[in-house]
Amino acid sequence: MSRVSISEKQLGLVGGIMVALGPLSVAIYTPALPTIVADFGTSDAAGKLTISVFYIGLALGQLVCGLLADGLGRRNVALGFFTLYVIGAVGCLFAPSIEALIVARAVQGTGAAAGLVISRALVRDLFSGQASSRILNMMAIIIASGPAFAPAFGSVMLLFGDHQLPFATMVAHGVLTLALVLIFIPEAVAVDLSRIRPLAMTRSMLILLRSRDFMWPALCTAGCAGAIYGQASILPFLLITQVGVSPQIFGAGMFLQSGVYMLASMWTRFLMRSIPAEKLVPWGAGMVLMAAVALLYGTLIAEPSFWSVMLPVAFYAFGYAHAAPAVMTAAFASHPDRAGAASALHGFMQIGIGFSIGLLASVFSTPSTAMGVLIGLSIVAGAGFALAWSRVNNHKVA
């Protein structure tokens, strides 16, 4: 089995399309939620549940997918999970009731988990060092472009049809992903059924959880990326309900966050031509900490406004984009024989933090307090682990 049978650019592009399945499957249909509620004659809570079950499937699916990929092979598992995604997307397209749609969304989320897990495991299998960081950076650009443009694209679709059009787009995305895996993705690891025995899978997870080389960079991305996932359940209530901005201004704020992250990822890609990715981590973490201070002030001390919230959000997205390639590479490189499990646990931690933030937000008296405390603490923790990892890594190099 050759070390590399796919180029860096090919894996970056195909991996980006794979990993975008999850974010796009949420962002592109959120404008259709009121239409879905009206068409099925159901409640807003049932409509929101179609998002929640997708994230639950995405989180739990990553654990299963990553462990299976270490034993059954990356390509084999990817084809199986992406087929499951297409089945779920077709189920959403033709769902006769809200109950059927909820079930189909859970199936779809489980299948989308392979995009997050397999793409990153393949990067670890086939590339290392600066090349690995460049590929992960390209994936980040593609991921960020989805939430930036997909809601607008989804709202335009509603001008030409009902809520089924976004789901038809998801079916097409899933079929395209399956075709790209069949054509471009090599099998990077040998099939070893002993790896998928329950005791072996449990042992892999325990080894990763006890490994500082994995956990410190993984906790950085869990804190920062988890905050990005989690604030999606706080910002609508903070900006629209508490601050009083229009839905259109809110949409512009979401574009600001994703757009800045996309542009920062492109800038980071330019910097990595001459600067090792790990050297960018302290700068990125420092920017995240400054953003956290501004966010705490803008939500807990000053009267919250659109700019007092969204400028710090955009700035921490900008800072995180500088640190992400190196810390993600480090997390996956720490245990090359468990790349699938590492990718699975890494992704599960991000989604888990985001989901936990969403649940805990209801405990606070105001959305601004929830934003300041939960998002502020999450990104401070992420930046702290990034700085700790960077310091230890520099000592190792020295």
N, C-alpha and C positions, 0 to 999 in steps of 0.2 A: 504494500500500500504506500503510495507516494506521499511525501510530506505535504506538498501543495499541488493540487490539480485544478485550482481556481485562483484567479488573480485577485490581488488586493482590492481593486476597483470593483470587480464583479461581486465579490463577497460583500463589500460595503453596500452596493446597490441592492442586491438580492436580499441580503440580511435586513436592510432598512425596510424593504417592502414587507418582509416577514414580520418584523417587530412592530410595524405600523398597524397590523391587524387589530390589536387591542384598542389603542387610542382612537383610531378612526371609527371603529365600531360603536364608540360612545359619542364622539364629537359630531359625526355627520347626521345623527338622527335626533339629537336633542331638540332642534327646532321643531321636529314633528311630534314631540310629546303631547302638546295640547290637542293636536289632531288625532293622535292615537286614543287619548282619553275620550274624546268626543265620538270617534268612530265606533269604539267598543262600548260606549255608554258606561264607563267605569269611573273610578275616583282618581284624584291626583296621586294619592298614595300608591295605588296599583300601578300607575304609570311610572312613578319613581322606582318601584320595585323592579321594573325591567332593567334598570341600571344597576341596582344593588346586586341582583342575582348574577348579572354578567361579571361584576367584580369578584364575587365569591368564587365563581367558576374559574376566573382568571387566576386568582390567588392559589386555590387548592390544586388546580390543574398544573400549575408550574411545579409543585412538589412531585406529583406523579410523573409528569413528563420528564423532568430532569433525571430522576432515579431510573426510569425505564431507558432513557437515552444512553446511560452509561453501560447498560447491559445488552440492549437490543440494537444499538447503533443510532447515530444522529438522523440519518436520512430516513431510515425505516420508521422511526417514531414520528418524525416530522410529517411524513406522508399520511400516517394514521390520524394524527391530531388535526391536520389541515382538512382532511376528509370530514372529520367530525365537525369542524368549523363550517364547512360548506353545507353539511346536513342541517346544522342549526340555523344557518342563514336562510336556507330554503324554507325551513319550518317557520321562521319569522315572516318571510314573504307571503306565505299562504296561511298564516295562523287564523283560524276561524273565531278565536275568542282571546280575551286578555290572558286567561289561564294558559292557553296553548302558547301564547307569545312569551310569557314568563318562563315556561319550561324550555322553549327553543332558545331563549337568550342565555339561560344557564348552560345549555349544551354548546352554544356558540362561544361563550366566554372560556369554557374548558378547552375547546379546540384552539382558540387564539393564544393560549398559554405557550404553545410550541414556538410561536414567533419570538417571544421574549427569551425563552430558554435555549432553543436550538441555535439561534443566530449567534448568541454570545458564546455558547460552548464551541461552536465551529471556529470562532475567532481564536479561542484559546488553543484549539487542536491544531490549527493550520498556521498561525502566525504568533509572533511574540514581540515584546519591546515596543519600539516606536511605531512599527507597522500595525501592531494590534491597536495601539491608541488611535492611529489615524482611521482605522476601520470603524472603531466604536464611535469616533467623532462624526464620521459620515452618517452612521446610523442615527446619531443624535439629531443631526440636521434634518433628516427625513422625518423622524418622529415629531420634531417640533413643528415642522411645516403642516402636519396634519391638523392638530388642534387650532393652529393659526387660521387656516383657510376652510376647514371642513364645515364648521357651523354655517358660514356664509353660503357654501356650496349646497348644503342640505336645505337651507331656507329657499334658495333659488329653485331647487327641485320641486318644492311645494307649489310653485307657481304653475307647474306643468302636470301635476298629478297629486295623488294622495300619499299617505305615509309609506306605501309599499315601495316607492322609488328609492329611498335611501337603503332599504333592505335589498333591493335588486342590485344596487351598487356593491353592497357587501358580498353578495353571491359572486359577482364578477371579480372582486378583489380576491376572494378565496380561491376561485378557479385559477386565476393568474398566478397566485402564490404556489399552488400545487404544480402548475406547469413549470415554473421557474425552478422549483426543487428538483423535479424530474430531469430537467435539462442541464442545470448547472451545478447542483450540490453533490459533491462526492461523499462516499461513506468514509468518515474520518476515523472511526474506531472499529475494532473487531467485535463481533457479537460474542458476549460472554454471559451466559445465563446465570452463572453463579453470582453475578453482581445484583440481580434483581430478587434474590432471596430476601425475605423480611429482615433477617438478622444482619445481612450484609448492607441493606439499605439503611437500617437504623444506625449501624456502625459508621457509615459514611457521614450521616448527618451529625452524629455526636463528635466525630473528629473535626468537622468543620466548625461546629459551635465552640469547641475548645481551642481553636486555632486563632491566635492573635493576628497572624499574617492574613487570614481571611476576614475575620470579624471587624477589625478596625477600618479597613477600606469599605467593607460592605455596610457598616454602620454609618459611614459618611454618606453614601448614596441613599441609604434607608432614611436618614434624617432629612436630607435636602430634597430628594425626589419624592419621598413620602409626603413631605409638606406640600409639594405641588399637587399631588393627588388629593390630599386632604382638604386643601383650601377650596377646592371646587364645590364642596358642600357648604362652605361658609360664605364665600364671596357674594353669591346672589342675594342672600339675606342682609349681608352687611351693606353692600352698595345700593341695592334697589330699595330694600325695606327701611334700613336705618338711615343711610345717607340721603336716599331719595333720588338717585339718578335714574334715567330712563333705561329700558332694556337695550336700546341701541348704544347708549354710552357704556353700559355694562359689557356689551359685545366688543366694543372698542378696547375696553380694559383687558379682556381675555386675549385679544389680538396683540396687545402691548406685551403681555407676559410671554406668550409663545413666540411672538416675533422677535423680541429681544433675545430669547434663548437661542433661536435659530441663527440670528446674526452673530451672537457671541460664539456659537459653535463654529461658524464659518471663520470668524476672527481667530479663534483658537487653532483651527486647522492651518491658517497662515502662519501663526507663531511657531507651530511645531515643525516647520521647515528648518528652523535654525535653533530652536530651544527644545531640549528634552521635555517630554510631557510631564515628568515628575517635578520638574523645576517650576511648573505653573501652579502646582497645588497650593503652596503657601499664599500666593497672590489671590487665587480664587477663594480660598478659605477666609482670608482677610476681608475680601469684599463682602462675603456672605455675613461675617460678623458685623461689619458696619451696617449692612442692610437690616440685620436683626435689631440693632439699636434704634435705627430710624423707624422700623415697624412698631417696636414697643412704644416709642414716643408717640407715633401717629395714631395708635389705637387705644392706648391706655392712659396717656397724659393729655395730649391735645384732643380737640374735637375732631372725630374722624371725618375725613373728606375723601373724595375720589383720589386726589393726588397724594395725600398723606398715607394712603394704603397702597396704591398701585405703583408709585415710584419705588418704595422699598422692595415690593414684590418683583418688579422688573430688575432691580439692581441685584437681588440675591440670585435670580435666574441667570443674570450675566456672570456673576462670580462663580456659580456652580458649574457653568459650562466650561470654565477654565480648569477646574479640578477633576471633572468627571472622567475624561479619558484615562488618566493615569491611575486613579483609584480603582476604576472598574477593571483595568488590565491587571492591577496588582491582586485584586480579589480572585480573579479567575486563574491567575498564574500560580497562586500559592499551593494548589493541589491539582496538578495536571492529570492525575489518574482519576480524579473525581470532578471533572469539568462540568458534567451534566448536573450533578448534585449541587455543585457550587453555584451554577447559574440559576438553578431552581430556588435554592434558599435565598440567594441574592434578590431575585425578583419577588419572592414571597414576602420578604422583609419590607420592601418598598410598598407593595400593595397593602400589606398588613398595617403598616404605620398610617397610610392614608385612610384606610377604612376605620381604624381606631380613632383617628382625629375626627372623622365624621360622626362617630357615635358619641364621643366625649363632648362635642360642640354643644349638644343640647343641654348639658349640665350648666352652662354659663348663662348669666342673666341677659347678656347682650351679645350679638355677633361680633362686635368689635373686641370685646373682652376675650372671647373664644379665639379670635384671630391672633391677637397679641400674645396670649399665653401659649396656646397650642402650637401655632405655626412658629412663633418666636423661639420657643424652647426646642422645637424639632430641628430648626436650621442651625441654632447654636450648637446643639449636640452633634449634628452632621459636620459642621466646620471644626469643632473640637477634635473629633476623631480623625479628620483629614490632616490637621496640624500634627497630631500625635503620630499618625502613620508616617507623615513626611519627615518628622524629626528622626524617628527610628530608622527609616529607610536611608536617610542621609548618613547616619552613623554606620550602617552596614556597608554603604558604598565607600565611605572613607576608610 
